[in-house]
Amino acid sequence: MKQKIELLSPVGSFENLHAAIQGGADAIYFGVEQLNMRAKSINSFSLDDISRIKAICSQNNIKAYITLNTVMYEHDMQLLKTILKEVKNQEIDAVIAADFAVMEFCKQLKIPVHVSTQANVSNIESVKFFANFSDAVVLARELTLKQVKQITDEIARKKIKGISGELMRIEVFIHGALCMAISGKCYLSLHSQNSSANRGACAQNCRHAYKVRDMETGEELMIDNEYIMSPKDLCTINILDQVIESGATILKIEGRGKGPEYVYTVTKSYCQAIEEIQAGTYTQEKSEAWKIELNKVYNRGFWEGYYLGKQLGEWTINPGSAATEKKVYVGKGSNYFSKIKVGEFILESGSIAVGDTLLVTSPDYGIVKEKIDILVVNGIAAEKAVRGDLVTFPLDKKITSRDKLYKMVEENNG
């Protein structure tokens, strides 16, 4: 009997957590303090947030995994132990780890472990070794689907069981940012800015444009049209049936530094695709429709990564996002009239008008995105509102001052 497919979504904020739930995630992963690989790119959750994250996940019947996958130094041990104690107390479902110290402490505390892609696991012997510490392995990102299937077939044939006594599970990335480094291990920003990617502090030097200088003649050349150290983003929506056929059962989305609209859109698209594959109704026409949705949120262009045996060479042509939609901040929540289900916002930037598509993000429920047909400005029905105005429009979700309002605008990246 085939194992259940688990869709794993990235969470870097409470807005993202609720967006992942809205999108249909089976599990989420998050980091706390500075011992995770997104410590610099996001405002990481604190130790005190772990209990709230677990409570929300339990209420929604999804799993919660915590990332503790940086290089660990001696001075990190006390914080590591403190975090793991809270992880144990809150019954977090697993720790994603690459350092043996983390794995050993988890083993002592009987905390499930997923071996991070940072461990660069690329063969069955490594899987057998890590089975002494874990129940799942996130394989190296550079493997082809054929190589993944060889590993999953061997797990089944040799009945390789993890520390819990269940067959080892294989986890792979299916969507999100890639970098030129082997499974994310890079020292570029450490050398240039003393900011280590392996400590969650990547400065993303590879995403910049560069000149090439001939040291003999002094002649300089600008690399034309491509950011040659910045790969396009991974997107497997067109080959997701092949990914599942490889035997991987945990499908992981990258993006803890992205916004809740990204988490919701990507999670929802892949959730629908998985359901269609399992129902036998997945088609390339449907995958193209999902890809249109995926193109709307942050991306650097798409390719299928190494899964089909391609060499790296799919470089981005944009310094930033190639998304076909962009959110523009316009205001924040002010009040909510629950009896008539109307939200009130104060505009702090730009303008909005009837017919605009607005996005509301909230740490209490994730996102709401809808086109506005009715707009009241300073108590009077109007077609347009500008900075300083109080605006109200129908909304099913309760609004607080922590909620943010954005206007969605189309982007021409052609």
Secondary structure, DSSP 8 states (H G I E B T S, - for coil): -----EEEEE-SSHHHHHHHHHHT-SEEEEEBTTSSTTTTTS--B-GGGHHHHHHHHHHTT-EEEEEE-S---GGGHHHHHHHHHHHHHHT-SEEEE-SHHHHHHHHHHT--EEE-GGG---SHHHHHHHTTT-SEEE--TT--HHHHHHHHHHHHHHT-B-TTSSB-EEEEEEEE---SSBTTB--HHHHHHS--GGGT----GGGS--EEE-TTT--EEE--S--TT-B-EEE-TTSHHHHHHTT--EEEE--TTS-HHHHHHHHHHHHHHHHHHHHT---HHHHHHHHHHHHHSS-S-EE-TTTTS--S--B-SSSS---SEEEEEEEEEEEEETTTTEEEEEE-SSEEETT-EEEEEETTTEEEEEE-S--EETTEE-SEEETT-EEEEE-SS---TT-EEEEEEE----
